[in-house]
Amino acid sequence: MRGVAILLAGLIASGEASAQGKAPYPDVFVEKIFEEDLAAVLAQTCPLLATNFPGLERHRSSAIAEMSDRGHHARSFAEHFAPIQPERFTPLRQAFLGKHSLTAHSADAAFCEAGAVEVSERSAIGLLLMPVKETD
């Protein structure tokens, strides 16, 4: 299973070069998408991590509220913003890898350990996950 490594190698290949005349999504929204997608992959890959659905709901609500504060309604995002280019995720990916001394080719177990650290730190990614108790 190299799902985590594959995701981190090219997270969210969204859209085309630049949608005609549309603004890029604000960085804060790109960060929220990265956090949510990374947490989802960790929850799918790591047997001792699961999605924290109440945390996910709070995370999404805060992203929508942030955009609303900037005058954008969730229903009109696609009308106002260009698709997010994959390179916008590169600094976020690099920061996560660096924080946990990982590479895109690290073993899934190393990514799972990084996910557990995120949970224990109650980071933005960690709040989207919850530990799963081992069963005998």
C-alpha positions as CSV (number, residue, x, y, z in Angstrom):
1,M,0.0,0.0,0.0
2,R,1.6,3.2,-1.1
3,G,-1.6,5.2,-1.1
4,V,-0.2,7.9,1.2
5,A,3.0,8.3,-0.8
6,I,1.1,8.5,-4.1
7,L,-1.2,11.1,-2.6
8,L,1.6,13.2,-1.3
9,A,3.5,12.9,-4.6
10,G,0.8,14.8,-6.4
11,L,-2.1,15.8,-4.1
12,I,-5.3,16.7,-5.8
13,A,-4.6,17.2,-9.5
14,S,-7.3,19.8,-9.8
15,G,-8.4,21.5,-12.9
16,E,-6.8,23.2,-15.8
17,A,-4.1,25.8,-16.1
18,S,-6.1,28.8,-15.4
19,A,-9.8,29.3,-15.8
20,Q,-10.4,32.3,-17.9
21,G,-10.5,35.4,-15.8
22,K,-11.2,33.6,-12.5
23,A,-9.3,34.4,-9.3
24,P,-7.3,31.8,-7.5
25,Y,-8.7,30.4,-4.3
26,P,-7.3,32.2,-1.2
27,D,-4.4,30.3,0.5
28,V,-6.5,29.6,3.6
29,F,-9.0,27.7,1.6
30,V,-6.3,25.7,-0.2
31,E,-4.8,24.9,3.2
32,K,-8.2,23.6,4.4
33,I,-8.5,21.4,1.4
34,F,-5.0,20.0,1.8
35,E,-5.7,19.2,5.5
36,E,-9.0,17.5,4.8
37,D,-7.6,15.4,1.9
38,L,-4.5,14.4,3.8
39,A,-6.6,13.4,6.8
40,A,-8.9,11.3,4.6
41,V,-6.0,9.4,3.1
42,L,-4.5,8.8,6.5
43,A,-7.8,7.5,7.8
44,Q,-8.2,5.2,4.8
45,T,-4.5,4.0,5.0
46,C,-3.9,3.7,8.7
47,P,-5.8,0.9,10.6
48,L,-5.5,2.8,13.9
49,L,-6.8,6.1,12.6
50,A,-10.3,7.0,11.5
51,T,-12.1,10.1,10.3
52,N,-13.4,12.3,13.1
53,F,-16.7,13.3,11.5
54,P,-17.6,16.1,14.0
55,G,-14.1,17.5,13.5
56,L,-14.6,17.3,9.7
57,E,-17.9,19.1,9.9
58,R,-16.3,21.9,12.1
59,H,-13.4,22.1,9.6
60,R,-15.7,22.5,6.6
61,S,-17.9,25.0,8.4
62,S,-14.9,27.1,9.3
63,A,-13.7,27.0,5.6
64,I,-17.1,28.1,4.4
65,A,-17.3,30.8,7.1
66,E,-13.9,32.1,6.1
67,M,-15.0,32.4,2.5
68,S,-18.3,34.0,3.5
69,D,-16.4,36.6,5.5
70,R,-14.6,37.4,2.3
71,G,-18.0,37.9,0.5
72,H,-18.2,34.5,-1.3
73,H,-21.1,32.1,-1.0
74,A,-20.3,28.4,-1.2
75,R,-22.7,28.0,-4.2
76,S,-20.7,30.5,-6.2
77,F,-17.1,29.3,-5.6
78,A,-16.9,27.6,-9.0
79,E,-18.1,30.8,-10.7
80,H,-15.6,33.0,-9.0
81,F,-12.5,30.9,-8.6
82,A,-10.2,29.0,-11.0
83,P,-9.6,25.3,-10.2
84,I,-6.8,24.8,-7.7
85,Q,-3.5,24.0,-9.4
86,P,-1.6,21.0,-7.9
87,E,1.6,23.2,-7.3
88,R,-0.4,25.2,-4.7
89,F,-0.3,22.1,-2.5
90,T,3.5,21.7,-2.8
91,P,4.6,23.9,0.1
92,L,1.9,22.4,2.3
93,R,3.1,18.9,1.3
94,Q,6.7,19.8,1.9
95,A,5.9,21.3,5.3
96,F,4.1,18.1,6.4
97,L,6.9,15.8,5.1
98,G,9.6,18.0,6.7
99,K,7.8,18.2,10.0
100,H,7.7,14.4,10.3
101,S,11.0,13.7,8.5
102,L,9.2,11.8,5.7
103,T,9.7,11.5,2.0
104,A,7.0,10.8,-0.6
105,H,8.4,7.2,-0.6
106,S,8.3,6.6,3.2
107,A,6.5,3.5,4.3
108,D,2.8,3.8,5.1
109,A,3.6,3.0,8.8
110,A,5.7,6.1,9.0
111,F,2.8,8.2,7.6
112,C,0.5,6.5,10.1
113,E,2.9,7.4,12.9
114,A,2.9,11.0,11.6
115,G,-0.9,10.9,11.6
116,A,-0.9,9.8,15.3
117,V,1.4,12.6,16.1
118,E,-0.9,15.1,14.4
119,V,-3.8,13.7,16.6
120,S,-1.8,14.0,19.8
121,E,-0.8,17.6,18.9
122,R,-4.4,18.4,18.1
123,S,-3.2,20.1,14.9
124,A,-5.6,21.0,12.1
125,I,-5.0,17.6,10.5
126,G,-5.1,15.8,13.8
127,L,-8.5,17.3,14.7
128,L,-9.9,15.6,11.5
129,L,-8.7,12.2,12.8
130,M,-9.3,10.0,15.8
131,P,-7.5,7.0,17.1
132,V,-9.0,3.6,16.7
133,K,-8.6,1.2,19.6
134,E,-6.9,-2.0,18.8
135,T,-9.0,-5.1,19.2
136,D,-7.6,-8.4,20.3
